Amino acid sequence: MEKFKEAKVMRDPIHNYIKVEIPLIWELINTKEFQRLRRIHQLGGAYLVFHTSEHSRFGHSLGVYEIVRRMVSEVHDLNEELSEKEKLIVMIAGLLHDLGHGPFSHAFETIYPINHEEMTVNIITGDSEINQVLKDHDVDLPAEVASVIQHKHENKLLTQLISSQLDADRMDYLLRDSYFTGTKYGEFDLERILRTIKVVDKQLVIKATGIQTVEDYIMARYHMYWQVYYHASIRSFEAILILLFRRLKDLKASERYPMFMGIFTDEKMTLDQHFKLDDCACYYAFSLMCEDEDPILSDLADRLINRKLFTHLNISKEDKIEDYQGLIVDKDPRYYLYIDSAYQIPYRPYLAESANLIKVLSKDGQISELSEISNIVMAIVKGEIKEDYKIFYPL
């Protein structure tokens, strides 16, 4: 791999520095598709609750790249096991893994039914600056990077680094989201995890001395979901967002807001439409909608812009919207009642592919699945899955 004579660095509150030694990585960072991630909030509407959570998918993607870079260079077994080309491929995959996210991150997938990983692959392999930069380096590189994101690369180690039960993506977003929300729930010892990673039989394992650190990591995931990601006010914002787009579609009013044309066609969104659709475009549209002639659309837009969120009631899984129409008297329940469900599985070995399980290497060389030797994780595995159902409505 060609390298700079002197590495480029970017300041980062989580990793201190993001270190870029390879010109190709720097070129990819400066493409328009990657720069678009500056305009996508990492946590959607979470800033309405945690006022400093204004961070973007751009920073998170750099953080994932940095953890992967450290893994392939500082973890002895990975450094020895992977070829130079494989190291490059997995670093690029870590950098680009979130290219396909729409506005407001995961909430957008409820509005427009395309998986962000699918869109990411379309960008990497399609008519984009990203694709051109990769092909200029190696004509096969776009397909190889895409195969890691699709979990299809022949070397399963590469996918494990990006997407598994213990991966660079989760490790960065837990630490980053915890920092920017001003909470402590997502903190764990990243340095210790990196020091205890080994490779045995082409799979990542953790030395037995690192079990407690991995337990902390799993508990960090659990607490971040219930204390941050599933916060009722964040879910209220997302409910209004979904209802607004429902109203927009019913009105066939997308012509008045051309930035949303790609959402309401029968054909898949083009790469150009996706590129132009970011949080900034949405908020501009919402500000215009506040003056829309339709009172429902203007009201929902005003609620998003000015934080006039719905309240909620806790309900049971069996409840239906029809059971709660009495909560609103003078409003259309199609646009002012919304049931949302949330559940989180911090670690479930029987739901994961074998390659994605967290394996532990004992001193005598035996490899065990984490829950077999951790009482804390076993309790999580055997415990009931926590579920939460709420109905959101305006006061």
KARA-V118624 format. One record per residue. N is the residue number from 1. RES is the residue in three letters. PSI is psi in whole degrees, 0 to 359 (NA if undefined). OMEGA is omega in whole degrees, 0 to 359 (* if undefined). NEAR is the number of other C-alpha atoms within 12 Angstrom. Layout:
n = <N & N>
res = <RES & RES>
psi = <PSI & PSI>
omega = <OMEGA & OMEGA>
near = <NEAR & NEAR>
This chain:
n = <1 & 2 & 3 & 4 & 5 & 6 & 7 & 8 & 9 & 10 & 11 & 12 & 13 & 14 & 15 & 16 & 17 & 18 & 19 & 20 & 21 & 22 & 23 & 24 & 25 & 26 & 27 & 28 & 29 & 30 & 31 & 32 & 33 & 34 & 35 & 36 & 37 & 38 & 39 & 40 & 41 & 42 & 43 & 44 & 45 & 46 & 47 & 48 & 49 & 50 & 51 & 52 & 53 & 54 & 55 & 56 & 57 & 58 & 59 & 60 & 61 & 62 & 63 & 64 & 65 & 66 & 67 & 68 & 69 & 70 & 71 & 72 & 73 & 74 & 75 & 76 & 77 & 78 & 79 & 80 & 81 & 82 & 83 & 84 & 85 & 86 & 87 & 88 & 89 & 90 & 91 & 92 & 93 & 94 & 95 & 96 & 97 & 98 & 99 & 100 & 101 & 102 & 103 & 104 & 105 & 106 & 107 & 108 & 109 & 110 & 111 & 112 & 113 & 114 & 115 & 116 & 117 & 118 & 119 & 120 & 121 & 122 & 123 & 124 & 125 & 126 & 127 & 128 & 129 & 130 & 131 & 132 & 133 & 134 & 135 & 136 & 137 & 138 & 139 & 140 & 141 & 142 & 143 & 144 & 145 & 146 & 147 & 148 & 149 & 150 & 151 & 152 & 153 & 154 & 155 & 156 & 157 & 158 & 159 & 160 & 161 & 162 & 163 & 164 & 165 & 166 & 167 & 168 & 169 & 170 & 171 & 172 & 173 & 174 & 175 & 176 & 177 & 178 & 179 & 180 & 181 & 182 & 183 & 184 & 185 & 186 & 187 & 188 & 189 & 190 & 191 & 192 & 193 & 194 & 195 & 196 & 197 & 198 & 199 & 200 & 201 & 202 & 203 & 204 & 205 & 206 & 207 & 208 & 209 & 210 & 211 & 212 & 213 & 214 & 215 & 216 & 217 & 218 & 219 & 220 & 221 & 222 & 223 & 224 & 225 & 226 & 227 & 228 & 229 & 230 & 231 & 232 & 233 & 234 & 235 & 236 & 237 & 238 & 239 & 240 & 241 & 242 & 243 & 244 & 245 & 246 & 247 & 248 & 249 & 250 & 251 & 252 & 253 & 254 & 255 & 256 & 257 & 258 & 259 & 260 & 261 & 262 & 263 & 264 & 265 & 266 & 267 & 268 & 269 & 270 & 271 & 272 & 273 & 274 & 275 & 276 & 277 & 278 & 279 & 280 & 281 & 282 & 283 & 284 & 285 & 286 & 287 & 288 & 289 & 290 & 291 & 292 & 293 & 294 & 295 & 296 & 297 & 298 & 299 & 300 & 301 & 302 & 303 & 304 & 305 & 306 & 307 & 308 & 309 & 310 & 311 & 312 & 313 & 314 & 315 & 316 & 317 & 318 & 319 & 320 & 321 & 322 & 323 & 324 & 325 & 326 & 327 & 328 & 329 & 330 & 331 & 332 & 333 & 334 & 335 & 336 & 337 & 338 & 339 & 340 & 341 & 342 & 343 & 344 & 345 & 346 & 347 & 348 & 349 & 350 & 351 & 352 & 353 & 354 & 355 & 356 & 357 & 358 & 359 & 360 & 361 & 362 & 363 & 364 & 365 & 366 & 367 & 368 & 369 & 370 & 371 & 372 & 373 & 374 & 375 & 376 & 377 & 378 & 379 & 380 & 381 & 382 & 383 & 384 & 385 & 386 & 387 & 388 & 389 & 390 & 391 & 392 & 393 & 394 & 395>
res = <MET & GLU & LYS & PHE & LYS & GLU & ALA & LYS & VAL & MET & ARG & ASP & PRO & ILE & HIS & ASN & TYR & ILE & LYS & VAL & GLU & ILE & PRO & LEU & ILE & TRP & GLU & LEU & ILE & ASN & THR & LYS & GLU & PHE & GLN & ARG & LEU & ARG & ARG & ILE & HIS & GLN & LEU & GLY & GLY & ALA & TYR & LEU & VAL & PHE & HIS & THR & SER & GLU & HIS & SER & ARG & PHE & GLY & HIS & SER & LEU & GLY & VAL & TYR & GLU & ILE & VAL & ARG & ARG & MET & VAL & SER & GLU & VAL & HIS & ASP & LEU & ASN & GLU & GLU & LEU & SER & GLU & LYS & GLU & LYS & LEU & ILE & VAL & MET & ILE & ALA & GLY & LEU & LEU & HIS & ASP & LEU & GLY & HIS & GLY & PRO & PHE & SER & HIS & ALA & PHE & GLU & THR & ILE & TYR & PRO & ILE & ASN & HIS & GLU & GLU & MET & THR & VAL & ASN & ILE & ILE & THR & GLY & ASP & SER & GLU & ILE & ASN & GLN & VAL & LEU & LYS & ASP & HIS & ASP & VAL & ASP & LEU & PRO & ALA & GLU & VAL & ALA & SER & VAL & ILE & GLN & HIS & LYS & HIS & GLU & ASN & LYS & LEU & LEU & THR & GLN & LEU & ILE & SER & SER & GLN & LEU & ASP & ALA & ASP & ARG & MET & ASP & TYR & LEU & LEU & ARG & ASP & SER & TYR & PHE & THR & GLY & THR & LYS & TYR & GLY & GLU & PHE & ASP & LEU & GLU & ARG & ILE & LEU & ARG & THR & ILE & LYS & VAL & VAL & ASP & LYS & GLN & LEU & VAL & ILE & LYS & ALA & THR & GLY & ILE & GLN & THR & VAL & GLU & ASP & TYR & ILE & MET & ALA & ARG & TYR & HIS & MET & TYR & TRP & GLN & VAL & TYR & TYR & HIS & ALA & SER & ILE & ARG & SER & PHE & GLU & ALA & ILE & LEU & ILE & LEU & LEU & PHE & ARG & ARG & LEU & LYS & ASP & LEU & LYS & ALA & SER & GLU & ARG & TYR & PRO & MET & PHE & MET & GLY & ILE & PHE & THR & ASP & GLU & LYS & MET & THR & LEU & ASP & GLN & HIS & PHE & LYS & LEU & ASP & ASP & CYS & ALA & CYS & TYR & TYR & ALA & PHE & SER & LEU & MET & CYS & GLU & ASP & GLU & ASP & PRO & ILE & LEU & SER & ASP & LEU & ALA & ASP & ARG & LEU & ILE & ASN & ARG & LYS & LEU & PHE & THR & HIS & LEU & ASN & ILE & SER & LYS & GLU & ASP & LYS & ILE & GLU & ASP & TYR & GLN & GLY & LEU & ILE & VAL & ASP & LYS & ASP & PRO & ARG & TYR & TYR & LEU & TYR & ILE & ASP & SER & ALA & TYR & GLN & ILE & PRO & TYR & ARG & PRO & TYR & LEU & ALA & GLU & SER & ALA & ASN & LEU & ILE & LYS & VAL & LEU & SER & LYS & ASP & GLY & GLN & ILE & SER & GLU & LEU & SER & GLU & ILE & SER & ASN & ILE & VAL & MET & ALA & ILE & VAL & LYS & GLY & GLU & ILE & LYS & GLU & ASP & TYR & LYS & ILE & PHE & TYR & PRO & LEU>
psi = <127 & 138 & 154 & 151 & 325 & 125 & 145 & 144 & 149 & 134 & 142 & 133 & 341 & 314 & 7 & 299 & 143 & 120 & 124 & 111 & 343 & 124 & 324 & 318 & 318 & 319 & 318 & 320 & 327 & 8 & 158 & 326 & 322 & 322 & 333 & 330 & 343 & 336 & 18 & 115 & 135 & 321 & 29 & 238 & 15 & 337 & 343 & 345 & 307 & 99 & 341 & 4 & 60 & 9 & 162 & 168 & 335 & 307 & 318 & 317 & 321 & 321 & 320 & 314 & 315 & 319 & 318 & 317 & 316 & 322 & 311 & 345 & 328 & 334 & 112 & 312 & 321 & 320 & 322 & 325 & 323 & 143 & 167 & 323 & 319 & 322 & 317 & 314 & 313 & 328 & 319 & 318 & 319 & 319 & 318 & 3 & 339 & 16 & 327 & 2 & 139 & 185 & 146 & 24 & 235 & 333 & 330 & 333 & 341 & 331 & 316 & 114 & 70 & 133 & 136 & 332 & 323 & 316 & 324 & 314 & 320 & 321 & 316 & 324 & 354 & 199 & 88 & 162 & 323 & 310 & 318 & 318 & 317 & 315 & 326 & 332 & 315 & 121 & 335 & 353 & 319 & 315 & 323 & 319 & 316 & 324 & 329 & 315 & 328 & 2 & 33 & 358 & 142 & 332 & 101 & 341 & 322 & 316 & 321 & 325 & 330 & 322 & 98 & 190 & 338 & 88 & 170 & 327 & 305 & 318 & 320 & 314 & 330 & 311 & 317 & 314 & 324 & 316 & 310 & 341 & 354 & 23 & 173 & 358 & 327 & 7 & 140 & 172 & 88 & 318 & 320 & 321 & 315 & 326 & 340 & 6 & 135 & 167 & 124 & 125 & 47 & 24 & 149 & 138 & 163 & 133 & 148 & 332 & 350 & 8 & 314 & 324 & 320 & 324 & 317 & 319 & 316 & 318 & 328 & 318 & 313 & 311 & 325 & 322 & 311 & 333 & 336 & 292 & 325 & 21 & 138 & 323 & 326 & 318 & 329 & 315 & 313 & 325 & 314 & 321 & 313 & 318 & 324 & 314 & 331 & 315 & 318 & 318 & 316 & 325 & 347 & 42 & 11 & 339 & 331 & 343 & 77 & 341 & 344 & 7 & 323 & 343 & 327 & 15 & 162 & 341 & 159 & 147 & 135 & 164 & 325 & 319 & 318 & 317 & 320 & 347 & 105 & 182 & 322 & 316 & 320 & 314 & 328 & 315 & 318 & 322 & 324 & 322 & 333 & 337 & 11 & 151 & 338 & 120 & 330 & 313 & 316 & 324 & 315 & 320 & 317 & 323 & 321 & 317 & 319 & 18 & 51 & 74 & 160 & 153 & 184 & 162 & 143 & 132 & 178 & 166 & 328 & 347 & 149 & 158 & 323 & 332 & 345 & 16 & 340 & 348 & 335 & 134 & 315 & 22 & 154 & 119 & 338 & 333 & 357 & 11 & 134 & 125 & 130 & 140 & 148 & 137 & 159 & 133 & 98 & 329 & 120 & 98 & 327 & 354 & 0 & 149 & 152 & 321 & 342 & 358 & 157 & 117 & 145 & 132 & 117 & 171 & 331 & 9 & 1 & 143 & 128 & 152 & 143 & 314 & 343 & 338 & 0 & 117 & 324 & 313 & 323 & 321 & 322 & 316 & 319 & 346 & 162 & 144 & 125 & 128 & 149 & 125 & 131 & 148 & 131 & 140 & 158 & 148 & NA>
omega = <174 & 181 & 173 & 174 & 176 & 184 & 172 & 181 & 175 & 178 & 180 & 183 & 181 & 185 & 182 & 176 & 164 & 188 & 179 & 181 & 189 & 181 & 180 & 178 & 180 & 177 & 181 & 179 & 184 & 173 & 182 & 181 & 179 & 179 & 176 & 183 & 173 & 186 & 176 & 177 & 177 & 185 & 175 & 183 & 183 & 180 & 177 & 178 & 179 & 196 & 179 & 182 & 180 & 185 & 190 & 173 & 178 & 181 & 179 & 181 & 175 & 180 & 177 & 176 & 184 & 178 & 178 & 179 & 180 & 179 & 186 & 180 & 186 & 177 & 189 & 185 & 178 & 178 & 180 & 188 & 186 & 174 & 179 & 179 & 179 & 176 & 179 & 182 & 185 & 174 & 178 & 179 & 177 & 180 & 190 & 192 & 183 & 182 & 188 & 182 & 174 & 178 & 178 & 172 & 190 & 180 & 183 & 182 & 173 & 182 & 181 & 190 & 171 & 180 & 183 & 177 & 177 & 179 & 177 & 179 & 179 & 180 & 182 & 185 & 185 & 183 & 184 & 174 & 178 & 181 & 182 & 179 & 180 & 181 & 178 & 178 & 182 & 185 & 181 & 188 & 179 & 181 & 181 & 177 & 179 & 182 & 176 & 181 & 179 & 182 & 184 & 182 & 184 & 176 & 185 & 178 & 184 & 178 & 180 & 181 & 185 & 187 & 178 & 178 & 180 & 187 & 182 & 180 & 181 & 183 & 179 & 186 & 176 & 181 & 183 & 181 & 177 & 180 & 187 & 173 & 180 & 180 & 179 & 189 & 187 & 185 & 174 & 187 & 179 & 183 & 180 & 178 & 180 & 182 & 185 & 178 & 174 & 173 & 177 & 179 & 175 & 177 & 178 & 174 & 176 & 175 & 183 & 180 & 180 & 184 & 183 & 179 & 178 & 175 & 178 & 180 & 180 & 178 & 176 & 177 & 182 & 184 & 179 & 179 & 186 & 181 & 184 & 189 & 181 & 177 & 186 & 181 & 176 & 179 & 176 & 176 & 182 & 177 & 180 & 178 & 180 & 180 & 177 & 180 & 174 & 179 & 180 & 179 & 180 & 180 & 188 & 187 & 185 & 178 & 177 & 181 & 189 & 178 & 181 & 183 & 183 & 182 & 191 & 175 & 179 & 180 & 179 & 178 & 178 & 179 & 179 & 177 & 179 & 182 & 184 & 184 & 179 & 181 & 182 & 179 & 180 & 182 & 174 & 179 & 180 & 180 & 176 & 181 & 178 & 179 & 183 & 180 & 179 & 185 & 180 & 180 & 181 & 179 & 180 & 178 & 178 & 180 & 179 & 184 & 190 & 175 & 174 & 190 & 174 & 168 & 183 & 169 & 172 & 182 & 179 & 183 & 185 & 184 & 179 & 179 & 182 & 181 & 188 & 181 & 177 & 179 & 179 & 185 & 189 & 181 & 180 & 182 & 179 & 184 & 184 & 170 & 181 & 176 & 180 & 177 & 179 & 172 & 183 & 179 & 183 & 177 & 177 & 186 & 183 & 176 & 185 & 172 & 183 & 182 & 184 & 179 & 174 & 182 & 183 & 179 & 180 & 181 & 180 & 175 & 179 & 179 & 180 & 173 & 191 & 185 & 180 & 184 & 178 & 179 & 180 & 181 & 177 & 178 & 178 & 182 & 183 & 182 & 177 & 176 & 180 & 178 & 181 & 180 & 180 & 170 & 183 & 183 & 181 & 175 & *>
near = <17 & 17 & 16 & 16 & 10 & 12 & 17 & 19 & 19 & 20 & 16 & 24 & 20 & 30 & 28 & 15 & 21 & 30 & 30 & 34 & 26 & 26 & 24 & 30 & 39 & 30 & 26 & 36 & 34 & 21 & 27 & 25 & 44 & 39 & 29 & 34 & 40 & 30 & 33 & 41 & 36 & 39 & 46 & 42 & 43 & 36 & 27 & 29 & 28 & 25 & 18 & 22 & 27 & 30 & 34 & 37 & 42 & 37 & 40 & 43 & 43 & 47 & 43 & 41 & 44 & 40 & 42 & 45 & 39 & 33 & 39 & 37 & 26 & 22 & 28 & 18 & 26 & 35 & 24 & 19 & 25 & 27 & 19 & 19 & 23 & 33 & 35 & 37 & 42 & 48 & 45 & 50 & 48 & 45 & 49 & 51 & 46 & 48 & 49 & 40 & 46 & 47 & 42 & 39 & 35 & 29 & 37 & 34 & 24 & 23 & 29 & 33 & 23 & 26 & 25 & 29 & 29 & 28 & 34 & 39 & 34 & 37 & 39 & 42 & 30 & 24 & 20 & 27 & 26 & 40 & 36 & 25 & 32 & 36 & 23 & 16 & 23 & 19 & 15 & 20 & 28 & 36 & 27 & 34 & 43 & 39 & 32 & 39 & 41 & 28 & 29 & 18 & 22 & 16 & 27 & 29 & 39 & 46 & 41 & 41 & 50 & 46 & 33 & 33 & 35 & 40 & 37 & 40 & 37 & 36 & 41 & 40 & 42 & 41 & 34 & 42 & 43 & 35 & 29 & 33 & 32 & 23 & 24 & 21 & 29 & 34 & 34 & 33 & 25 & 32 & 22 & 21 & 34 & 35 & 25 & 31 & 37 & 35 & 33 & 24 & 18 & 20 & 30 & 41 & 43 & 37 & 32 & 31 & 21 & 31 & 34 & 25 & 30 & 41 & 34 & 29 & 37 & 39 & 29 & 33 & 35 & 29 & 27 & 34 & 31 & 25 & 27 & 35 & 39 & 33 & 29 & 33 & 30 & 36 & 39 & 41 & 41 & 40 & 39 & 44 & 41 & 34 & 37 & 38 & 38 & 27 & 30 & 34 & 25 & 17 & 20 & 20 & 25 & 24 & 17 & 20 & 27 & 22 & 28 & 36 & 27 & 28 & 33 & 27 & 18 & 11 & 13 & 20 & 28 & 24 & 30 & 23 & 25 & 35 & 37 & 27 & 36 & 35 & 34 & 23 & 25 & 31 & 28 & 21 & 32 & 32 & 23 & 23 & 31 & 24 & 19 & 22 & 14 & 21 & 20 & 30 & 37 & 27 & 33 & 41 & 35 & 27 & 31 & 36 & 25 & 17 & 24 & 20 & 31 & 34 & 27 & 29 & 24 & 20 & 22 & 18 & 18 & 13 & 19 & 18 & 28 & 17 & 17 & 24 & 24 & 16 & 24 & 23 & 14 & 13 & 19 & 22 & 26 & 25 & 33 & 39 & 35 & 40 & 39 & 35 & 25 & 24 & 19 & 25 & 27 & 36 & 34 & 28 & 26 & 18 & 15 & 19 & 17 & 19 & 30 & 30 & 29 & 43 & 38 & 36 & 29 & 22 & 13 & 10 & 17 & 16 & 26 & 25 & 32 & 38 & 28 & 22 & 22 & 26 & 16 & 24 & 30 & 21 & 20 & 25 & 25 & 19 & 15 & 14 & 17 & 21 & 19 & 25 & 25 & 33 & 35 & 38 & 38 & 30 & 16>
